[in-house]
Amino acid sequence: MRRGNRGNRLWAWQTISALVLSLTVSLSGYADDRWTQAGEVLLYALPLTAATATYTLDDPQGRSQLVVAYGVTLSTSYVMKGLIERERPDGTDNLSFPSFSAASAFTSAAFIQRRYGWDAGLPAYLAASYVGWSKVYSDRHHATDVIAGAVLAWGVNQWLVEPGSASQVALVPTQGGMALAFEVKF
């Protein structure tokens, strides 16, 4: 990564603008209503944003880590769906747990935050949360399905993605177990 904090802030605002523009332009399609459509747009916009960031910020190492994190998260989610066989709230099938959509959206958000900091990560997490909410709202998933997909994605990113220089969140071993530590550079 070659850009500093100022470049990350600019990139964060460009990301927000791109997501808002994609929502505005793409609110037509196959989904039942605008709330669900917006979630579908963000579901595809988030991984595209994460991948684009690796090119925009000249980060080939991050690009490789993103691909591996996606592969591990989505394949794990797929295998878990087949093993657990939880029925969807709308009754269409038994592939509800964990939410594949939430796993995908939160893989993007967790990657962006871990690699490029909270300036870009916060809007990505908000967008991923909206994707998860839209899946619950449309009766495609239970809230626990979405939470499981998000936790899976976050954990895989903590394991496979090296943090960038803007900020870090880490699990730190303690005498009594584990602690969540934050490092933010001002």
C-alpha positions as CSV (number, residue, x, y, z in Angstrom):
1,M,0.0,0.0,0.0
2,R,1.4,3.3,-1.0
3,R,-1.1,5.8,0.1
4,G,-1.1,7.5,3.5
5,N,-4.0,8.5,5.8
6,R,-5.1,11.3,3.5
7,G,-5.3,8.9,0.5
8,N,-7.4,6.5,2.7
9,R,-9.8,9.3,3.6
10,L,-10.3,10.3,0.0
11,W,-10.8,6.6,-0.9
12,A,-13.4,6.2,1.9
13,W,-15.4,9.1,0.5
14,Q,-15.1,7.8,-3.0
15,T,-16.3,4.5,-1.8
16,I,-19.3,6.0,-0.1
17,S,-20.1,8.0,-3.2
18,A,-19.9,4.9,-5.4
19,L,-22.2,2.9,-3.1
20,V,-24.8,5.7,-3.0
21,L,-24.6,6.2,-6.8
22,S,-25.0,2.4,-7.4
23,L,-28.0,2.4,-5.1
24,T,-29.6,5.3,-6.8
25,V,-29.0,4.0,-10.3
26,S,-29.8,0.4,-9.7
27,L,-33.0,0.4,-7.7
28,S,-34.8,-1.6,-10.4
29,G,-34.5,-5.4,-10.8
30,Y,-35.8,-8.7,-9.6
31,A,-36.2,-8.0,-5.9
32,D,-39.6,-7.6,-4.3
33,D,-39.2,-4.0,-3.1
34,R,-36.8,-1.2,-2.9
35,W,-35.4,-2.2,0.6
36,T,-34.5,-5.6,-0.7
37,Q,-33.2,-4.3,-4.0
38,A,-30.9,-1.9,-2.2
39,G,-29.5,-4.9,-0.2
40,E,-29.0,-6.8,-3.4
41,V,-27.1,-3.9,-5.0
42,L,-24.9,-3.5,-1.9
43,L,-24.3,-7.3,-1.9
44,Y,-22.5,-7.0,-5.3
45,A,-21.1,-3.5,-4.8
46,L,-19.1,-4.4,-1.6
47,P,-16.9,-7.1,-3.1
48,L,-16.4,-5.0,-6.2
49,T,-15.4,-2.0,-4.0
50,A,-12.9,-4.2,-2.0
51,A,-11.3,-5.6,-5.2
52,T,-11.2,-2.1,-6.8
53,A,-9.5,-0.8,-3.7
54,T,-6.6,-3.2,-4.1
55,Y,-6.0,-1.8,-7.6
56,T,-6.6,1.8,-6.7
57,L,-4.3,1.7,-3.7
58,D,-1.7,-0.5,-5.6
59,D,-2.0,-3.3,-3.1
60,P,-1.3,-6.7,-4.8
61,Q,-0.6,-8.4,-1.5
62,G,-4.0,-7.2,-0.2
63,R,-5.6,-8.5,-3.5
64,S,-4.2,-12.0,-2.9
65,Q,-5.4,-11.9,0.7
66,L,-8.9,-10.8,-0.4
67,V,-9.2,-13.7,-2.8
68,V,-8.1,-16.2,-0.2
69,A,-10.3,-14.7,2.5
70,Y,-13.3,-14.9,0.1
71,G,-12.6,-18.4,-0.9
72,V,-12.2,-19.7,2.7
73,T,-15.3,-17.7,4.0
74,L,-17.6,-18.7,1.2
75,S,-16.6,-22.3,0.9
76,T,-16.9,-22.7,4.7
77,S,-20.3,-21.1,4.6
78,Y,-21.4,-23.4,1.7
79,V,-20.3,-26.5,3.6
80,M,-22.0,-25.4,6.8
81,K,-25.3,-24.8,4.9
82,G,-25.2,-28.4,3.7
83,L,-24.4,-29.8,7.2
84,I,-26.8,-27.7,9.3
85,E,-29.8,-27.6,6.9
86,R,-31.8,-24.9,8.7
87,E,-35.1,-24.0,7.1
88,R,-35.4,-20.4,5.8
89,P,-38.1,-18.2,7.3
90,D,-39.9,-18.2,4.0
91,G,-39.8,-22.0,3.8
92,T,-38.2,-22.2,0.4
93,D,-35.3,-24.5,1.4
94,N,-33.1,-25.7,4.2
95,L,-30.0,-23.6,3.3
96,S,-30.5,-20.7,5.7
97,F,-27.6,-21.0,8.2
98,P,-25.2,-19.3,7.9
99,S,-26.2,-16.4,5.5
100,F,-24.0,-16.7,2.4
101,S,-25.0,-13.1,1.5
102,A,-23.9,-11.8,5.0
103,A,-20.7,-13.8,4.7
104,S,-19.9,-12.2,1.4
105,A,-20.8,-8.7,2.4
106,F,-19.0,-8.9,5.7
107,T,-15.9,-10.4,4.1
108,S,-15.7,-7.2,2.0
109,A,-16.2,-4.9,4.9
110,A,-13.8,-6.8,7.2
111,F,-11.2,-6.8,4.5
112,I,-11.6,-3.1,3.8
113,Q,-11.4,-2.2,7.5
114,R,-8.5,-4.4,8.4
115,R,-6.5,-3.5,5.4
116,Y,-7.3,0.2,4.9
117,G,-8.6,1.4,8.3
118,W,-11.8,2.6,9.8
119,D,-12.1,5.6,7.5
120,A,-13.1,3.2,4.7
121,G,-14.2,0.3,7.0
122,L,-17.0,2.0,8.8
123,P,-19.1,2.8,5.7
124,A,-18.3,-0.7,4.4
125,Y,-19.6,-2.3,7.7
126,L,-22.7,-0.1,7.6
127,A,-23.4,-1.3,4.0
128,A,-22.7,-4.9,5.0
129,S,-25.1,-4.5,8.0
130,Y,-27.7,-3.2,5.6
131,V,-27.3,-6.3,3.4
132,G,-27.8,-8.5,6.5
133,W,-30.9,-6.5,7.6
134,S,-32.4,-6.7,4.1
135,K,-32.1,-10.5,4.2
136,V,-34.0,-10.7,7.5
137,Y,-36.5,-8.1,6.3
138,S,-37.2,-10.2,3.1
139,D,-37.6,-13.4,5.2
140,R,-34.7,-15.1,3.5
141,H,-32.7,-15.4,6.7
142,H,-33.1,-15.5,10.5
143,A,-31.1,-12.8,12.3
144,T,-28.8,-15.6,13.7
145,D,-28.0,-16.7,10.1
146,V,-26.8,-13.2,9.4
147,I,-24.8,-12.9,12.6
148,A,-23.1,-16.2,11.9
149,G,-22.2,-15.2,8.4
150,A,-20.8,-11.9,9.7
151,V,-18.8,-13.6,12.5
152,L,-17.4,-16.2,10.1
153,A,-16.3,-13.4,7.7
154,W,-14.7,-11.3,10.4
155,G,-12.9,-14.3,11.9
156,V,-11.5,-15.4,8.5
157,N,-10.3,-11.8,7.8
158,Q,-8.6,-11.6,11.2
159,W,-6.8,-14.9,10.4
160,L,-5.8,-14.3,6.8
161,V,-5.6,-10.6,6.1
162,E,-2.6,-8.6,7.3
163,P,-3.7,-5.2,8.8
164,G,-2.8,-2.0,7.0
165,S,-1.1,0.9,8.7
166,A,-4.1,3.1,9.6
167,S,-5.6,1.1,12.5
168,Q,-5.8,-2.4,13.9
169,V,-8.1,-4.6,15.9
170,A,-6.7,-7.8,17.3
171,L,-7.5,-10.6,19.7
172,V,-4.8,-10.7,22.4
173,P,-4.3,-13.6,24.7
174,T,-4.6,-12.8,28.4
175,Q,-4.3,-14.8,31.6
176,G,-8.1,-15.2,31.8
177,G,-8.7,-15.8,28.1
178,M,-8.7,-13.3,25.3
179,A,-9.1,-9.5,25.0
180,L,-10.1,-7.4,22.1
181,A,-7.4,-4.7,21.5
182,F,-7.7,-1.6,19.4
183,E,-4.9,0.5,17.9
184,V,-5.8,3.7,16.2
185,K,-3.2,6.1,14.9
186,F,-4.0,9.8,14.8
